[in-house]
Amino acid sequence: MQFKPLPEKRAVPAFVKKVPAQTVVLELMKTGAAERSTLRQEIEAERKRADSLATAFALQVYRKRGSDDPFVHMLSDLMAEYKVETVTYEGEPLTPELETAADIVEWLPAGDNDAECVVEAIEPEIRFQGRILHRAKLSCRKAPEPEPEITVEPEQAVAS
């Protein structure tokens, strides 16, 4: 079997610039990273808009929660369907974690309480897909202040 000789290569024209493949790949990687970054920013902006809409929607439904209007019930069912949660913390004891996670708008006197607790949610905490969209604004009752202990010191014997 005989092979024909390889054809001769043509000369590269003067207007063609040789660019190493590494440079081309690096440029493609840079433009790809820039596009991904831009897309992430756009997605984050849209997520913020959706979170804002969900928060406004949930707060309006919460304000109308005592209404007998069937439209309000339908809206609360819609929130449940899309798993938008409202958490009021009413009646729960006030823990340090809750104190940092919520905004305490007003402190009420202790009254008959033994410990600090949440009395009312002025605005509930709004959660969606495990994320907190809106911090709760709470009205809390203080705990009674402990009475100072009175200690009686034994009289010291007078040395004569």
Buried (B, 14 or more C-beta within 10 A) or exposed (E): EEEEEEEEEEEEEEEEEEEEEEEEEEEEEEEEEEEEEEEEEEEEEEEEEEBEEBBEBBBEBBEBEEEEEEEBBEBBEEBEEEEBBBBBBBEEBBEEEBEEBBEBBEEEEBEEBEEBBBBBBEBBBBBBEEEBBBBBBBBBBBBBEEEEEEEEEEEEEEEE
